[in-house]
Amino acid sequence: MSAINIEGSPLRLVVLGSTGSIGTQTLDIARSFPDRIRIVGLAARSNATLLAMQAQEFKPSFVALANEQAASSLRGQVDCRVLSGAEGVCEIAALDDVDVVVTGMVGAAGLLPTLAAVERGRRIALANKETMVIAGDLIKGLCETHGAEIIPVDSEHSAIFQCLFGEPSSSIEKIILTASGGPFRNRPLDTFAAISLTEALNHPNWDMGPKITIDSASMMNKGLEVIEARWLFDVAPEKIDVVIHPQSVIHSMVQFVDGSSKAQLGPPDMKVPIQVALSYPDRWSAHHPRIDWTVNQTLTFEAPDPKRYPCLNLAYRVLEEGGGASAVLNAANEEIVAGFLKGSVSFVDIPHLLEKTLDLVPAASAMSLESRLEADREARMVAKELAGAGGN
């Protein structure tokens, strides 16, 4: 595939979730390549102060805030058009004259803006895994219809994407997603009931937002990545494995039918997979951290303990059930993690409440986008009630 913009002209970029971790790192890359990247639109949930600063620096034509009140406070602070609400974010995602839309919004809120970009035939630099979790099969079909292209930004899926350069899909025997194991990899199981929020937010390797950090501690993040990989790479669930790799140097691997394997390695730095998604099929020279191969490196691997990480098996369960089951799991997880962050749910309650929500909201028959969004809404109501009850 050739470069997606005209040779010599800058890449026209929209960043959804510009004030979050992925968004701010994307803008760091834009600063490094001022002649190659032009920011056309920025969107965020509610951080008007930071979005105003970004708009003043990058001078996009449009900005949007999902929070209507925050958007009102932004007007008058920036010299561009300000859109608001979920509709405004979708309008930003569907702007004319755009090459790449970076979807860095967290949670199900990223689904409809990503759909809007897909329907415009854009390249999607996808960091919002929930889009593929809720409707991966539908998104893949829409990409084919509209000529859109998805390049994953999650470090694990970017690693798989890079390992598959030039490889036919028929050669894949297994996809192996690596996981750090989070902060509780060696913690005695009988002490899990005492896990505090501060401890759960202390990830050993990665700097991420609070929701994703809690998902990493519970391994739900890896479960969602299993679901995402199933649709991104059209691989059956039984061909997707997870291994614990505490050093986070190998970001994921592919095992091929001839017995060989490929791995993508690098320091834990999200700027590399973001830049890969922007520059593909080229690689732009950058000063991102390198591994010093002259220093002794110890790379270790182990199977995830299902007693320590029960959330992981829930991902395989919903893939087996199909339909909207994964939408239920994702919605329930967002609400239950929110309960943990607020203190109404304990860490050990998270997998139990997820399983209970799946039992109470059967959605295997939800095949359309509308029915999956309805399953999402119902799961949220159930999960909020369960979380509000403190896990009882």
N, C-alpha and C positions, 0 to 999 in steps of 0.2 A: 504493500500500500504506500502511495506517495504521501508527502506532507499534506495536511488538510487545508492549509492556507496558501495563498499565492506566494511564490518564492520572493523573499525580500520584504513582504508585508507582515506586520505584527499579528500574532495570534489574538483574536478577539475573544475575551473571556468574561463569563458570568460566574460569580462565586456565590453559591447559596450556603448560608451558615458562615458568613465572612467573619463574624466575631468569635467563633468557636475555635477549637484547636486546629482542625483541618483548614478552616478558612484563613486563619492568621498565618499559618505556615505556607499556604498557597500564595498569599500576598508577599511573604518573605521571598518566595521564588520570583514573583513579579518584579520585586525590587532588584533582584540579581540580574534580571534580563529585561531592562527597560526598553530595549530596541526590538525585543521579540514578543513581548506580551503587552496588550492594551486592555485595561479593565473597562468593560462596557456597562456592567451592572453588578450591584452588590445587594444581598438580602440577608436578613438575620431575624431572630425571634423577637428580642426586646431591648437589646443593648444599644440604645440610641446614642449614648456618649461615644462609644468606640466606633460605631458606624459613621458618625459625623466626622471623626478624625480620619477614618479611612477614605471617606468621600472627598474630604479636603485635600488629601494626598494624591489619590489616584484619579480624581475627577471623572467618575463614571457619568453616563447620561441619565441613569435611573438608579434609585435605591428603593428598598422596601423593608418594612418591618411588619412581622405577622401580628404583633401587638398594636392594636389601633391607637391606644393612648400614647404609647411610646412613639408611634409614627407622627402623631400630632405635635409632640414636643420636638421632633426632628425638623419639621418644616420651618423654614426661616434660618436654620443653621447651615444648610448646604445649598450649593448653587446647581441643583439638578432637580429633576422631577422625583417626588417622594410618593411611593405607592404604599398601600397598607392592607393588612389582613391576609388571610390565606390566598385570596384572589390576587392580591398584589404580588405576592411571592411567585405565584404561577405565571403572572404576566411577565415578571423579570425573567423567569426560566424560558419563556417562549419569545424573547426579543428577536427582532430581525438582525441580520448581519452579525451573527455570533458563530464562532467556530467550536468552542468547548464550553460546556456547563459543568462546573465542579459542584457536586451535590454533597455538601458537608453538613447538612442539617441532621440533627440527631433524632432518631425515632421515626414513628409512622408519619410525622408531619412532613417528612421528605418525600413521601410517595407521590402525591399529586403534582408537585413541582417537577419531579423527575419525569413523570408521565407527560407533562406539558413539553418538556425538552425533547423527549423521545418522539412525540408527534410532530415536532419540527425537524426531525431528522438530524439532530445534533450528535456530536461526540459527547458522551457522558463520562466524565471522570468520577466514578461512583465511589463515594465514601459512606453513603447511606445504605448500609447492608439491609435495613428493614424493608427497603423497596423490593429486593429480591426475595426476602423471607415471606412477605405478604403475598406477592404476586409475581414471582420469578417466571413462571411458565407464561403468564400473560404478557409480561414485559418483553420476553424473548420474541414472542410472536409479533408484537407491535414494532420492535426494532427491525424485523425483517420487512414488515409492511411499509415502514416509513424511511428505511435506509439509515436508521440511527445506529450508533456504535457505542458499546459499553466497554470501558477499560477500567478495571478495578483499581481502587486506591488503597484499600485495606492492605497492610503489608503482606499478609499471608496470600491473599488472592493475586496481588501484584507479583509475588514470587512465582506462583503457579503460572500466571500469564507469561512471565519472562521465560520460565522453563519450557514452555510450550512453543516458543518461537520456532517456526519451521517444522514442527512435529505434527503429523496427522493424528486426528482424534482417535483413530483406530489403534494407535500404538500405546495408548494409556492403559496401564494395568491398575494403578492406584494413584490417588492423590493423597498426600500426607501433609496435613496441617500441623504445624508446630505450635506449642503453647508454653508460655513461661512457667505455668503452674501457679502464678499469682503469689500473694504474700503468705498463703497458708499451706504451701506444698509440704512442709515438714511439721506443721503444728499438730499436736496430738488431737485425735478426733474427739476425745472426751472433754476437750476444752472449747469446742466450737460454739457452745451456747453462750460463752462469755465474750465472743468477738465483738469489738466495738466498731463504730463507724470510722473512727480515726485509723484503726488498724486495717480495715477493709479498703480505705482510700490510699494506703501506702503501698503502691505497686513497686516491685523491685526493679523494673527495667524501663517502663514506658511512662511518659507524661501525657495523660489523657484527661478528658472531662470526667466528672464524678460518676455519671451513669455508666459509662463504658468501663471505668475502673472497677466499679462494683460488679459488673458483668464478668470482668476478667477474674475477679476473686472467686466468683461462684462457678466459673467456667461456662456460664450461659452465653457469654460472648463467643466462645468457641463453638457452642452448639448452633448459634445463629450463623456462624461462618460455614459450618457444615451444610446448612440449608442453602446458603448463598452459593457455595461452590457447586452444589448439585445442579443449580440452574445456570450459573455462569459458564460452566464447562461441560454441561450436558452429560454428567457422569452419575451413574446409579449410586444410591446411598451406600451400598455395601462396598463400593470401591473408594470410599472416602474414610481415611483413618485419621486419628489424632494422636500425637505423641507429645509428651512433656519434654521440653528442651529448655532448661532453666537459663541458659546463657543468652537466648534470643539472638543468636548469630545467624543460624539457618532460619530463614523466614517461612519456608515451606519447601516441599519436595514433590517430584513426580517420579513414580516407578513405572518403567516401560515393560512391554511384553517380552522383550529380549533379556530381561534381568538387569538392565542398567538403570541408574537413577540420576536425576539432575536435581541440584539444590541451588537456591539463590541465597547468597550470604551477604551480610553487611551489618554495620552497627545499627542499633535500634533508633532509626531516624526516619520520621514519616516524610521528610522532604524528598527523599529518593523516590518512593512510589508515586508521590504526587507529580514529580517532574517527569517520570516515565510516562504517566498518563497524558501529560501535556505535549510531550515531544515526540512520542511514538509516531513513526517507526525509527526516528533518529534518537540519538543520545546527546544531550547538551553537556558540554564540559562545565563542571561546577565544583565548588570547594566544600562539598558535604564531607562529613567524617569518613575516614578510611579505616580498615582493619590493618593493624601492623602485624604482618605475617612473620616478622623476625622475632616476635615475642611468643613464648610458649602459649598455645591455645588448648584448652581442655573443653571438649564438647561432649555433653552427656545426654542420654535419652532414656525415657522410661514410659511405661504405659500409664494412662490416667487411672487412678483408683476410683471406681464407681461409687464407693461409700463417701469419698471425699468430694467428689464432683458429680452429684446425682443429676444436676441440670443438663449435663451433656447427653444422657440417655433420652431425655425428653425431646431433644431435637430429632433423634432417630425415630422416636415414636410418632411425631407429627408428620415426618416424611412418609412413614408407612401408612398413616391414616389418610394423608392427601387432602385435597380440597383446601378449605380454609383453616385447617387445624393449625398450621404454622402461623396464620394471622392471629389466632386466639393466643397462642404461646407468646408471640411478640407483644401483643397488647397487654396481656396479663403481666408480663415481665416488667414493662414500663411502669405500670401502676404499683406493683409490689416493690420494685426497687425504689420508687418514689416514697413509698411507705417506710422503707428501711432508712432512707436518707432523712426522713422526718422524725424517725424514732418510734413509729408505731408498729414496726415489724422487726423481729430479730433476724440475724443473718441465717440461722438454721431454718427459719420459717420459709425462706424464699422458695426452695424447691418444693416443699409440701404445698404451699399455696398455689404455685404454678400447676402442679399436678391436679389439685382440687378444681381449679378453674377449667382445665382441660376436660375433666370429668363432667363438669356442670354445663359446659358450652360446647356440645358436639357440633362440628362444622365440616365434616368430611365431604358433605354434598355441596358446599359453597364453592362453585366453580367460576362464577362471574366476578368481576371487580366489585360490583354493587353488593353482592352477597358477602364478599369478604370484608368489605367495609362495615357491613352490618354485623358480621361476626366480631370484628374489631370493637365496635361500639358495645356489643353485649358483653364481651369479655372484660372490657374496662369497667363496666358497671359491677360485674360480679367480683372482679379482683379488687376494686376500690372498697367494696363492702367487706371482703375478707381482710384486706389490709387494715381497714378502719377498726375491725374487731380485734386487732392486735395479734392476728394469727390463730385465734381460738376457733 
